[in-house]
């Protein structure tokens, strides 16, 4: 993958993951309803600080294995499988009608913590977050390490930008009116992202099987 491909696909894959219903989406909606639009980017800041630390840690650890025989293949296959599974699950939820933006934060409890702290805590509390970084995230890090620090920076920029764009949009919708993002539009976007994840999953599976 070229640097441009890493940036573009990291953005789209991250955007797809951000859209999946989960604790970060819920806390973004609940905090925005209490604090206003700024809560969205602040939640992403807390989430991003945690992920920045994780990316550096994974990059330092993974760099020792980049030249290892078969390591990239195994990680690529694992990442491709999780991407395919995640995309299929998103598409199935849309088809079954269980995806709805309007109900995404209703059960979020009141918290004395600020949005930055909640952004990090809700990420740590989400089991899927660990699975994502152990497979999909590590796959991208290994691809990015071919370009050294520049590659890692490009990957992280694309990934965190997707979070910032999506959760800022969510905060805007909550703060200024839900007419801008109906359940129907949210379902269509979720289905499209699921289809993209399936495609990326197939790409990484083939990459791992071929050993490229």
VEXDO-325478 format. One line per field, with one value per residue: x, y, z of N, C-alpha, C in turn; residue in three letters; residue number from 0. Coordinates in steps of 0.1 Angstrom, whole numbers. Atoms other than C-alpha are relative to their C-alpha. Layout:
% residues N
n_c1: (X_...)
n_c2: (Y_...)
n_c3: (Z_...)
ca_c1: (X_...)
ca_c2: (Y_...)
ca_c3: (Z_...)
c_c1: (X_...)
c_c2: (Y_...)
c_c3: (Z_...)
resn: (ALA_...)
resi: (NUM_...)
END
This chain:
% residues 212
n_c1: (8_-7_4_14_9_1_8_14_7_0_11_13_2_3_13_9_-1_6_14_6_5_-9_0_-5_11_10_-5_0_14_5_-7_3_13_-2_-10_0_-7_-14_-2_-3_-15_-7_1_-10_-13_-3_-1_-12_-11_-2_-4_-13_-9_0_-7_-15_-4_0_-10_-13_-1_1_-12_-10_5_4_-7_2_6_14_7_9_11_10_7_9_12_8_7_10_11_8_6_11_10_6_8_12_9_6_10_11_8_8_11_10_7_-3_-9_7_-7_8_0_-14_-6_10_-3_-13_2_-6_-14_-6_-12_1_0_-13_-2_10_-5_-10_5_9_-8_-6_11_6_-8_-3_-11_-12_0_-2_-14_-8_1_1_-10_-14_-2_-3_-13_-10_-1_-5_-14_-8_-4_-5_8_9_11_8_6_10_11_7_7_12_9_7_8_13_7_3_10_13_5_4_13_10_2_7_14_7_0_7_12_-2_5_-11_-4_11_-3_-1_-14_-10_0_-7_-14_-5_0_-11_-13_-1_-5_-14_-7_-1_-10_-13_-3_-4_-14_-10_-1_-8_-13_-6_-2_-10_-13_-5)
n_c2: (-12_-12_-8_-5_10_2_-12_1_11_-2_-10_6_11_-7_-6_11_4_-10_0_11_-4_5_-9_-14_-7_-3_-11_-13_-5_-5_-11_-11_-5_-8_-10_-7_6_2_13_10_0_3_15_6_-4_10_13_0_1_14_8_-4_8_14_1_-1_13_11_-2_4_15_7_-2_10_12_-3_9_14_8_3_-8_-9_8_4_-12_-4_9_-2_-13_1_7_-8_-10_7_3_-13_-6_9_-2_-13_1_9_-9_-9_8_4_-12_-2_-12_-12_-11_-7_7_4_-4_-1_7_-5_-5_-12_2_-13_-2_-8_8_6_12_10_5_11_11_8_8_11_9_7_12_0_-9_8_9_-8_-4_12_6_-10_-10_5_2_-13_-4_7_-6_-14_0_1_-14_-5_-9_-7_9_0_-13_0_9_-6_-12_5_7_-9_-9_6_-1_-14_-4_6_-4_-14_0_5_-11_-11_5_0_-14_-10_5_14_1_1_14_9_14_6_-4_7_14_1_-3_12_11_-3_2_14_6_-3_8_14_0_-1_12_9_-5_4_15_4_-4_9_13_-1_-3_-12)
n_c3: (0_0_-11_3_-2_-14_-5_4_-5_-14_-2_3_-9_-13_1_-1_-14_-9_1_-6_-14_-10_-11_4_7_-10_-9_8_1_-13_-4_9_-4_-13_1_13_11_-3_-6_10_2_-12_-2_10_-5_-10_7_8_-8_-4_12_3_-8_5_13_-2_-7_10_10_-5_-2_13_8_-2_7_14_8_-4_10_-1_-10_7_7_-10_-4_11_1_-12_2_11_-5_-9_9_7_-10_-4_11_2_-11_2_10_-5_-10_8_6_-10_-5_-14_-1_-1_-6_-9_-13_-4_-12_-9_-13_-6_-13_-3_-6_-5_8_12_13_4_-8_5_12_-2_-8_7_9_-8_-5_11_3_14_3_-1_11_12_0_1_13_11_-3_1_15_5_-6_7_13_-1_-4_12_3_-12_-8_9_3_-12_-2_10_-5_-12_4_7_-9_-10_7_2_-12_-2_10_-3_-13_1_7_-9_-10_7_2_-14_-5_9_5_6_13_10_1_-4_-1_14_5_-8_4_14_-2_-7_9_9_-7_-2_13_2_-9_6_11_-5_-6_11_5_-9_0_11_-3_-9_6_11_-6_5)
ca_c1: (0_12_11_-20_-37_-29_-43_-75_-83_-74_-99_-127_-121_-119_-150_-168_-157_-167_-202_-208_-231_-211_-202_-183_-212_-236_-214_-210_-248_-254_-226_-235_-271_-258_-228_-234_-215_-180_-185_-182_-146_-136_-148_-126_-97_-98_-103_-75_-50_-55_-52_-21_-4_-15_-3_32_33_22_45_75_66_56_87_107_86_81_109_97_88_50_42_27_7_-9_-18_-32_-54_-66_-73_-90_-112_-123_-129_-151_-169_-175_-187_-211_-225_-231_-249_-270_-281_-292_-312_-328_-337_-319_-297_-312_-295_-324_-320_-282_-276_-308_-295_-263_-261_-252_-214_-195_-165_-158_-161_-123_-121_-152_-137_-108_-127_-155_-129_-111_-145_-153_-141_-143_-118_-91_-101_-100_-65_-51_-61_-72_-51_-20_-24_-24_6_26_18_26_60_73_75_88_76_60_39_27_19_-1_-21_-29_-39_-63_-77_-83_-96_-124_-133_-132_-154_-181_-184_-184_-212_-231_-225_-238_-269_-277_-269_-287_-314_-318_-334_-300_-295_-325_-326_-330_-298_-279_-289_-278_-245_-240_-248_-224_-196_-203_-199_-166_-154_-162_-142_-112_-115_-112_-82_-63_-72_-58_-28_-21_-27_-5_22_24)
ca_c2: (0_35_63_78_45_41_76_71_36_43_72_51_20_43_61_28_17_50_47_14_18_16_34_63_71_69_92_117_120_123_147_169_171_185_205_215_208_211_179_159_169_167_131_124_142_118_88_100_105_69_56_77_60_26_32_42_11_-12_3_-1_-37_-46_-32_-60_-85_-68_-89_-121_-149_-151_-125_-100_-128_-140_-105_-96_-127_-120_-83_-92_-117_-92_-65_-90_-100_-64_-53_-83_-77_-40_-49_-76_-51_-27_-54_-65_-29_-29_2_35_68_82_56_56_73_70_46_66_73_107_110_136_131_155_145_141_116_98_95_75_55_44_32_11_-3_-15_-51_-46_-18_-43_-68_-40_-29_-64_-73_-45_-18_-39_-49_-12_-5_-32_-18_17_7_1_39_44_73_90_59_57_94_91_61_78_110_92_71_99_122_98_98_136_140_115_124_161_154_135_164_189_168_165_202_218_194_157_166_166_129_107_70_62_82_66_31_38_52_22_-3_15_14_-22_-31_-12_-31_-64_-53_-43_-75_-95_-73_-81_-118_-121_-101_-124_-156_-144_-133_-99)
ca_c3: (0_-8_18_0_1_38_45_25_36_72_71_56_78_109_98_94_129_145_131_147_178_209_242_225_203_233_255_226_223_260_267_237_249_283_272_236_203_218_237_205_196_233_235_204_221_251_227_205_233_244_208_202_231_219_184_196_219_191_166_189_197_162_146_161_141_108_93_110_87_83_110_86_68_101_112_78_77_113_105_72_90_117_90_71_102_113_79_76_111_103_71_88_116_89_71_103_112_145_137_147_153_173_201_204_237_256_283_290_327_341_349_369_345_316_279_275_304_291_257_270_296_273_248_275_286_251_245_207_209_220_193_166_176_180_145_121_138_140_103_94_117_100_66_77_93_58_56_91_113_83_76_112_113_81_94_127_110_87_115_141_114_107_144_145_114_125_162_153_129_156_181_154_148_186_193_163_153_142_110_94_101_101_109_72_63_92_81_45_57_80_53_29_55_62_25_24_54_37_7_28_47_15_4_36_36_1_11_40_20_-9_16_0)
c_c1: (9_-5_-14_-10_-2_-9_-15_-7_-1_-12_-13_-2_-3_-14_-11_-1_-7_-15_-7_-5_8_1_5_-11_-11_5_1_-14_-4_8_-3_-14_1_9_1_10_15_3_4_15_8_0_11_14_4_2_13_13_3_5_14_11_1_7_15_5_0_11_14_2_0_12_10_-4_-3_8_-2_-7_-15_-8_-11_-12_-11_-8_-9_-12_-9_-7_-10_-13_-9_-7_-12_-11_-8_-9_-13_-10_-7_-11_-12_-9_-9_-12_-11_-7_3_10_-9_8_-8_0_14_5_-10_3_13_-3_8_14_6_13_-3_0_14_3_-9_4_10_-6_-10_7_6_-11_-6_8_4_11_13_1_4_15_10_0_0_11_14_3_4_14_11_2_7_15_10_5_5_-9_-10_-13_-10_-8_-12_-12_-8_-8_-13_-10_-7_-8_-14_-9_-5_-12_-14_-5_-3_-13_-11_-3_-8_-15_-8_-2_-10_-12_2_-6_11_5_-11_4_2_14_11_1_7_15_7_2_12_14_2_5_14_9_2_10_14_4_5_14_11_1_8_14_8_2_11_14_6_1)
c_c2: (12_9_6_-10_-3_11_-2_-12_0_9_-7_-12_6_6_-11_-5_10_0_-11_4_-6_11_14_8_4_12_13_6_6_12_13_6_8_12_8_-7_-3_-13_-11_-1_-3_-15_-6_3_-11_-14_0_0_-15_-8_4_-8_-14_-2_0_-13_-11_1_-4_-15_-7_1_-11_-13_1_-10_-15_-8_-3_8_9_-8_-4_12_5_-9_3_14_-1_-7_9_11_-6_-2_13_6_-8_3_14_-1_-8_8_9_-7_-4_12_3_12_12_11_7_-6_-2_6_1_-6_5_7_14_-3_13_3_9_-8_-5_-13_-11_-6_-11_-12_-9_-9_-12_-10_-8_-12_0_9_-8_-10_8_3_-12_-6_11_11_-4_-3_13_5_-7_5_13_0_-1_14_7_9_7_-9_-1_12_1_-9_6_12_-4_-6_10_10_-5_1_15_5_-6_5_15_2_-4_12_12_-4_1_15_9_-6_-13_-1_-2_-14_-9_-14_-6_3_-8_-14_-1_2_-12_-12_2_-3_-15_-7_4_-8_-14_0_1_-13_-11_4_-5_-15_-5_4_-10_-14_0_2_12_11)
c_c3: (0_12_-3_2_15_6_-3_6_15_4_-1_10_14_1_2_15_9_-1_7_14_11_11_-4_-7_11_9_-8_0_13_5_-8_4_13_-2_-13_-10_4_7_-9_-2_13_3_-9_5_10_-7_-8_8_4_-12_-5_8_-4_-13_1_6_-10_-10_5_2_-13_-9_1_-8_-15_-10_3_-11_3_10_-7_-7_11_4_-11_-1_12_-2_-11_5_9_-8_-7_9_4_-11_-2_12_-1_-11_4_10_-8_-6_10_6_14_2_-1_7_12_14_6_13_11_14_6_13_2_6_4_-8_-12_-12_-4_8_-5_-13_1_8_-7_-11_7_4_-11_-5_-15_-3_1_-12_-13_-1_-1_-14_-11_2_-2_-15_-6_5_-7_-14_0_4_-12_-4_12_8_-9_-2_12_2_-10_4_11_-4_-7_10_10_-7_-2_13_2_-9_5_13_0_-7_10_10_-7_-1_14_4_-8_-7_-8_-14_-11_-1_5_1_-13_-6_8_-4_-13_1_6_-9_-10_6_2_-13_-3_9_-5_-11_5_7_-10_-5_10_2_-12_1_9_-6_-11_6_-6_9)
resn: (UNK_UNK_UNK_UNK_UNK_UNK_UNK_UNK_UNK_UNK_UNK_UNK_UNK_UNK_UNK_UNK_UNK_UNK_UNK_UNK_UNK_UNK_UNK_UNK_UNK_UNK_UNK_UNK_UNK_UNK_UNK_UNK_UNK_UNK_UNK_UNK_UNK_UNK_UNK_UNK_UNK_UNK_UNK_UNK_UNK_UNK_UNK_UNK_UNK_UNK_UNK_UNK_UNK_UNK_UNK_UNK_UNK_UNK_UNK_UNK_UNK_UNK_UNK_UNK_UNK_UNK_UNK_UNK_UNK_UNK_UNK_UNK_UNK_UNK_UNK_UNK_UNK_UNK_UNK_UNK_UNK_UNK_UNK_UNK_UNK_UNK_UNK_UNK_UNK_UNK_UNK_UNK_UNK_UNK_UNK_UNK_UNK_UNK_UNK_UNK_UNK_UNK_UNK_UNK_UNK_UNK_UNK_UNK_UNK_UNK_UNK_UNK_UNK_UNK_UNK_UNK_UNK_UNK_UNK_UNK_UNK_UNK_UNK_UNK_UNK_UNK_UNK_UNK_UNK_UNK_UNK_UNK_UNK_UNK_UNK_UNK_UNK_UNK_UNK_UNK_UNK_UNK_UNK_UNK_UNK_UNK_UNK_UNK_UNK_UNK_UNK_UNK_UNK_UNK_UNK_UNK_UNK_UNK_UNK_UNK_UNK_UNK_UNK_UNK_UNK_UNK_UNK_UNK_UNK_UNK_UNK_UNK_UNK_UNK_UNK_UNK_UNK_UNK_UNK_UNK_UNK_UNK_UNK_UNK_UNK_UNK_UNK_UNK_UNK_UNK_UNK_UNK_UNK_UNK_UNK_UNK_UNK_UNK_UNK_UNK_UNK_UNK_UNK_UNK_UNK_UNK_UNK_UNK_UNK_UNK_UNK_UNK)
resi: (0_1_2_3_4_5_6_7_8_9_10_11_12_13_14_15_16_17_18_19_20_21_22_23_24_25_26_27_28_29_30_31_32_33_34_35_36_37_38_39_40_41_42_43_44_45_46_47_48_49_50_51_52_53_54_55_56_57_58_59_60_61_62_63_64_65_66_67_68_69_70_71_72_73_74_75_76_77_78_79_80_81_82_83_84_85_86_87_88_89_90_91_92_93_94_95_96_97_98_99_100_101_102_103_104_105_106_107_108_109_110_111_112_113_114_115_116_117_118_119_120_121_122_123_124_125_126_127_128_129_130_131_132_133_134_135_136_137_138_139_140_141_142_143_144_145_146_147_148_149_150_151_152_153_154_155_156_157_158_159_160_161_162_163_164_165_166_167_168_169_170_171_172_173_174_175_176_177_178_179_180_181_182_183_184_185_186_187_188_189_190_191_192_193_194_195_196_197_198_199_200_201_202_203_204_205_206_207_208_209_210_211)
END
